Amino acid sequence: AVDDPNASYCPSLDARFRYGPPAEGDVEAYKAYIATFPIIDRPEIFGLHQNADISFQQKETGTMLETIISLQPRTGGGAGVKTPD
């Protein structure tokens, strides 16, 4: 356990958000502390380079586009009939 209340798990991010141990308290105090965390964590908190976020976003975009394309109708337009897309 970390005894220093000013300890930070990622000092390079302290200007944005200080990832550190919460003060001792009851369950509600811990829940309130957790609720202050950023919705999207920076890669640095996991020991990754900032460019890891770019790689992640590119992969997510590719996956999303593949899903959208897979949902497109694949009906044929034989005999001169127009397709629904």
The 8 nearest C-alpha neighbors of each residue, nearest first, counted from 0:
[[1, 2, 20, 3, 4, 6, 21, 19],
 [0, 2, 3, 20, 6, 4, 19, 5],
 [1, 3, 4, 0, 6, 20, 5, 22],
 [2, 4, 6, 5, 1, 20, 7, 0],
 [5, 3, 6, 2, 20, 22, 21, 19],
 [6, 4, 3, 7, 19, 20, 2, 17],
 [7, 5, 3, 4, 19, 8, 20, 1],
 [6, 8, 19, 9, 18, 10, 17, 5],
 [7, 9, 18, 19, 10, 6, 44, 17],
 [8, 10, 7, 11, 12, 44, 18, 13],
 [11, 9, 13, 12, 7, 8, 17, 18],
 [10, 12, 9, 13, 14, 43, 44, 15],
 [13, 11, 10, 14, 15, 9, 16, 17],
 [12, 14, 17, 16, 10, 15, 11, 9],
 [13, 15, 12, 16, 17, 11, 10, 9],
 [16, 14, 13, 12, 17, 11, 37, 18],
 [15, 17, 13, 14, 12, 18, 37, 36],
 [18, 16, 13, 19, 7, 12, 15, 14],
 [19, 17, 8, 7, 16, 9, 20, 13],
 [20, 18, 7, 8, 6, 17, 21, 5],
 [19, 21, 22, 4, 1, 18, 6, 7],
 [22, 20, 23, 19, 32, 29, 4, 24],
 [21, 23, 24, 20, 4, 29, 28, 32],
 [24, 22, 21, 25, 28, 29, 20, 26],
 [25, 23, 28, 22, 26, 29, 27, 21],
 [24, 26, 28, 27, 29, 23, 30, 22],
 [25, 27, 29, 28, 30, 24, 31, 23],
 [26, 28, 30, 29, 25, 31, 24, 32],
 [29, 27, 31, 25, 26, 30, 24, 32],
 [28, 30, 32, 26, 27, 31, 33, 25],
 [31, 29, 27, 33, 32, 28, 34, 26],
 [30, 32, 28, 34, 29, 33, 27, 35],
 [33, 31, 29, 34, 30, 35, 28, 21],
 [32, 34, 30, 35, 31, 36, 29, 21],
 [33, 35, 31, 32, 36, 30, 37, 29],
 [34, 36, 33, 32, 37, 31, 38, 30],
 [37, 35, 34, 33, 38, 32, 16, 18],
 [38, 36, 39, 40, 35, 16, 34, 41],
 [37, 39, 36, 40, 35, 34, 41, 33],
 [40, 38, 37, 41, 36, 42, 52, 44],
 [39, 41, 37, 38, 42, 44, 36, 43],
 [40, 42, 43, 44, 39, 52, 49, 45],
 [43, 41, 47, 44, 45, 49, 52, 48],
 [42, 44, 46, 47, 45, 41, 48, 49],
 [43, 45, 42, 46, 9, 41, 40, 47],
 [46, 44, 43, 42, 47, 41, 40, 9],
 [45, 47, 43, 44, 42, 48, 9, 49],
 [48, 46, 43, 42, 45, 51, 49, 44],
 [47, 49, 50, 51, 43, 42, 46, 52],
 [48, 50, 51, 52, 42, 43, 47, 53],
 [51, 49, 53, 52, 48, 54, 47, 42],
 [50, 52, 54, 49, 53, 48, 55, 47],
 [51, 53, 55, 50, 54, 49, 56, 42],
 [54, 52, 50, 56, 55, 51, 57, 49],
 [55, 53, 51, 57, 52, 56, 58, 50],
 [54, 56, 52, 58, 53, 57, 51, 59],
 [55, 57, 59, 53, 58, 54, 60, 52],
 [58, 56, 60, 54, 55, 59, 53, 61],
 [57, 59, 61, 55, 60, 56, 62, 54],
 [60, 58, 56, 62, 61, 57, 63, 55],
 [61, 59, 63, 57, 58, 62, 56, 64],
 [62, 60, 58, 64, 59, 63, 65, 57],
 [61, 63, 59, 65, 60, 64, 58, 66],
 [62, 64, 60, 66, 61, 65, 59, 67],
 [63, 65, 67, 61, 66, 62, 68, 60],
 [66, 64, 62, 68, 63, 67, 69, 61],
 [67, 65, 69, 63, 64, 68, 62, 70],
 [66, 68, 64, 70, 69, 65, 63, 71],
 [69, 67, 65, 70, 71, 66, 64, 63],
 [68, 70, 66, 67, 71, 65, 72, 64],
 [71, 69, 67, 68, 66, 72, 65, 73],
 [70, 72, 68, 69, 73, 67, 84, 66],
 [73, 71, 74, 70, 84, 83, 69, 68],
 [74, 72, 71, 75, 70, 84, 82, 69],
 [75, 73, 72, 76, 82, 83, 84, 77],
 [74, 76, 77, 73, 82, 81, 80, 72],
 [75, 77, 82, 80, 81, 79, 74, 78],
 [76, 78, 79, 75, 80, 81, 82, 74],
 [79, 77, 80, 76, 81, 75, 82, 74],
 [78, 80, 77, 76, 81, 82, 75, 83],
 [81, 79, 76, 78, 77, 82, 75, 83],
 [82, 80, 76, 79, 83, 77, 84, 75],
 [81, 83, 76, 84, 80, 75, 74, 77],
 [84, 82, 81, 74, 72, 76, 75, 73],
 [83, 82, 72, 71, 81, 74, 73, 76]]
